[in-house]
Amino acid sequence: MPAPLTREQARNELERRGISIAEFSRAHKLNPNLVHDLLAGRKKGLRGESHRAAVLLGIKDGVIDDADDFPPRPGH
């Protein structure tokens, strides 16, 4: 599993792909202010939407669970 990206690497990757923070946020149904805060280091991405955003940005190694399947049922 690759190491998480730094905030700067994540920002550079968006730029390399020609994707603005607003576009990334819309595509993943995220609050753009939250994404800005994560990339600036003002948020850590510990829970909820910030966790999801951090994982999607690649700055955090984590799992995005479907809320309907938490806690995971045996065999799933």
C-alpha positions in Angstrom: 0.0 0.0 0.0 1.5 3.4 -1.0 2.2 5.9 1.7 -0.3 8.8 2.1 0.5 11.9 0.2 1.6 15.1 1.9 -0.8 18.0 1.7 1.5 19.6 -0.9 1.7 16.4 -3.0 -2.1 16.2 -3.0 -2.5 19.8 -4.1 0.2 19.2 -6.8 -1.7 16.1 -8.0 -4.9 18.0 -8.4 -3.0 20.7 -10.3 -1.2 18.0 -12.5 -4.6 16.6 -13.4 -6.1 20.1 -14.1 -8.7 19.7 -11.4 -9.6 22.6 -9.1 -10.5 22.1 -5.5 -14.1 23.2 -6.4 -14.3 20.6 -9.1 -12.9 17.9 -6.9 -15.3 18.9 -4.1 -18.3 18.8 -6.5 -17.3 15.4 -8.0 -17.1 13.8 -4.5 -20.0 15.8 -2.9 -17.7 17.5 -0.4 -17.7 21.0 1.1 -15.0 22.9 -0.8 -14.1 24.9 2.4 -13.4 21.6 4.1 -11.1 20.5 1.3 -9.2 23.8 1.5 -8.9 23.4 5.2 -7.5 19.9 4.9 -4.9 20.9 2.3 -3.9 23.9 4.4 -3.5 21.8 7.5 -6.3 23.4 9.5 -8.3 20.2 9.6 -6.9 16.7 10.3 -9.5 14.5 8.7 -10.3 12.4 11.8 -14.0 11.7 11.4 -17.0 12.0 9.2 -16.8 14.1 6.0 -13.3 15.3 6.8 -12.1 11.7 7.1 -13.8 10.9 3.8 -12.2 13.9 2.1 -8.8 13.1 3.5 -8.9 9.6 2.2 -10.2 10.7 -1.2 -7.4 13.2 -1.5 -4.9 10.5 -0.6 -3.5 12.4 2.4 -4.8 9.8 4.9 -4.7 6.0 4.7 -8.2 4.9 5.6 -11.4 3.2 4.7 -14.6 4.9 3.6 -17.4 2.7 4.9 -21.0 2.7 3.8 -22.9 4.0 6.9 -25.6 1.4 6.3 -23.0 -1.4 6.7 -21.3 -0.2 10.0 -20.3 -2.0 12.0 -19.5 -4.6 9.3 -21.6 -7.7 9.4 -19.8 -11.0 9.5 -19.2 -12.3 6.0 -19.4 -8.9 4.4 
